[in-house]
Amino acid sequence: MSDTASAVLAEPTATYDIQGGGDVRLHAREWGNRQGRPILFIHGWSASHLCWARQVQGRLAQEFRLVAFDNRGHGMSEKPLGAESYRDPQLWADDLAAVIDQLGLDRPVLVAWSYGGFIVSDYIRAYGEDRIGGINLVGAAVVLKPPTFDHIGPGFLENAPDASLPDLATNIAAIRRFLGVCTAEPLAPDDWSAALGWNMVVPPEVRGALISREINGDDVLARLSVPVLVTHGRSDTIVLPSMAEHTLNVCKTARPSWYEGVGHVPFAEDQARFDHELTEFLDGVA
């Protein structure tokens, strides 16, 4: 991965505290053109809004209204420790609805990375698709079936259990291993240290609760009418390419964008292509 882009976010044009599902406080930030088409970025398991650093300070910010938030239990959002705060799909749906409604986002395109695919499915199942313009699924998971974890790769399965244990040394070691296999090429030092930081503010109880529920988004995918772009690295060992194939088979409005030699983080591993394709996708969204 190129080290020419900084892992430090550009200064936001606005910050928000949002009342999410079950009154959990969510932290959100905004960049870019306030009058532009909104893009809402949804991060994955044990991550934060910081993972979108390249997008919010790159070409996308010149044209679009960019919003990213920390999921419940992550980043600067509230972190209840009880598993019940993470196992109820309605809470995740309410979180995303709250961000869209309280920030007045007009038919945003949802860019959902990894676990973000589940959150989008939760939202559409509860609220429908009328409030959104399209979806970009990025290395995204749509099916979670413990204990077999179909389409989930060894990069996740070999590290997530230890990352969910209370022993600090154990879960630090697990996250270090996890970061080592997230990308096809090693992360630049600044990116790696930033990613370690945002992972370690997520309590291990939260990491474990997120993967303790069973999820199947096929019913949502099958009835979608909005356009869906499926962005996936061929070398992804976290969420396997077979997950993207599954999505493409189930969702009639989905089209693929395969990244050769790229792992689980295409928006950072090949930022120029990712930002260009996302721009083209938005240009085609009604």
ABEGO torsion letter per residue (X at the ends): XBAABBABBBBBABBBBBBBBGGBBBBBBBBEBAABBBBBBBBBBGBBAAAAAAAAABAAAAABBBBBBBBBGBEABBBBABAAAAABAAAAAAAAAAAAAAAGBBGBBBBBBEAAAAAAAAAAAAAEAAABABBBBBGBBABBBOAAGBGBBAAAAAAAAAAABABAAAAAAAAAAAAAAABABBBBAAAAAAAAAAAAABBAAAAAAAAABBBBAAAAAAABABBBBBBBBAABAABBAAAAAAAAAABAABBBBBBBGBBABAAAABAAAAAAAAAAAAAABX
